[in-house]
Amino acid sequence: MSKFTIFAVRMKNTRFKVMELYGLGSRQLSYGVLASVLENGACTYLAYIPDISCNRAFVEELAHRCNEEQLSPMHLLDVVLDALS
């Protein structure tokens, strides 16, 4: 299993998903995480951390854990930094 642990403030309806992007001046794909919430039929983007890793499986696992633990988006950067260390 993963080497990181998530401590979270629970936040309902927040979803974390993997975003795919190309680096500047590069054809190398990298992956980030986008946090969004759907309320009253409107989607609001709350946090985005781009270019976390070129390893899609790693970032998918990170997003999955954030969803499972209902992480508050304000803690996303800390969780990403912990996962990378």
ZIJO-V516371 format. One record per residue. N is the residue number from 1. RES is the residue in one letter. PHI is phi in degrees with one decimal (NA if undefined). PSI is psi in whole degrees, -180 to 180 (999 if undefined). OMEGA is omega as a letter, one per 20 degrees, with the letter a starting at -180 (* if undefined). Layout:
n: {N;N}
res: {RES;RES}
phi: {PHI;PHI}
psi: {PSI;PSI}
omega: {OMEGA;OMEGA}
This chain:
n: {1;2;3;4;5;6;7;8;9;10;11;12;13;14;15;16;17;18;19;20;21;22;23;24;25;26;27;28;29;30;31;32;33;34;35;36;37;38;39;40;41;42;43;44;45;46;47;48;49;50;51;52;53;54;55;56;57;58;59;60;61;62;63;64;65;66;67;68;69;70;71;72;73;74;75;76;77;78;79;80;81;82;83;84;85}
res: {M;S;K;F;T;I;F;A;V;R;M;K;N;T;R;F;K;V;M;E;L;Y;G;L;G;S;R;Q;L;S;Y;G;V;L;A;S;V;L;E;N;G;A;C;T;Y;L;A;Y;I;P;D;I;S;C;N;R;A;F;V;E;E;L;A;H;R;C;N;E;E;Q;L;S;P;M;H;L;L;D;V;V;L;D;A;L;S}
phi: {NA;-73.2;-91.5;-109.5;-122.0;-109.4;-108.9;-136.4;-94.6;-69.1;-139.8;-70.1;71.4;-81.1;-125.2;-109.7;-136.7;-80.1;-114.7;-104.8;-150.1;-97.7;-69.1;-61.3;66.4;-139.7;-103.1;-81.0;-74.8;-135.1;-130.0;-131.2;-125.8;-114.3;-104.7;-140.5;-134.6;-109.6;-136.4;53.3;78.1;-114.4;-95.9;-119.1;-84.1;-104.6;-157.5;-146.0;-118.3;-84.9;54.0;-74.8;-162.4;-87.5;-93.9;-59.7;-60.2;-61.5;-71.7;-62.7;-63.2;-61.5;-63.2;-59.8;-64.3;-61.8;-66.8;-58.5;-88.9;51.4;-59.9;-74.0;-56.9;-67.3;-99.9;-59.4;-60.6;-61.4;-65.0;-63.0;-62.1;-63.5;-66.4;-82.7;-86.2}
psi: {-180;159;0;153;142;126;128;152;123;136;111;151;-2;134;137;130;157;134;137;134;159;141;157;128;22;155;9;125;142;166;143;-177;133;130;130;163;141;115;132;37;3;135;127;129;127;-36;148;126;106;165;48;-45;159;-5;100;-41;-40;-46;-36;-42;-41;-48;-41;-46;-39;-42;-45;-43;0;52;141;133;-25;-15;2;-46;-44;-42;-43;-46;-41;-41;-32;-17;999}
omega: {a;a;a;r;a;r;a;r;a;r;a;r;r;r;r;r;a;r;a;r;r;r;r;r;a;r;r;r;r;a;r;a;r;r;r;r;r;r;r;r;a;r;r;r;a;a;r;r;a;r;r;a;r;a;a;a;r;a;r;r;r;r;r;r;r;r;a;a;a;a;r;a;a;r;a;a;r;r;r;r;r;a;a;a;*}
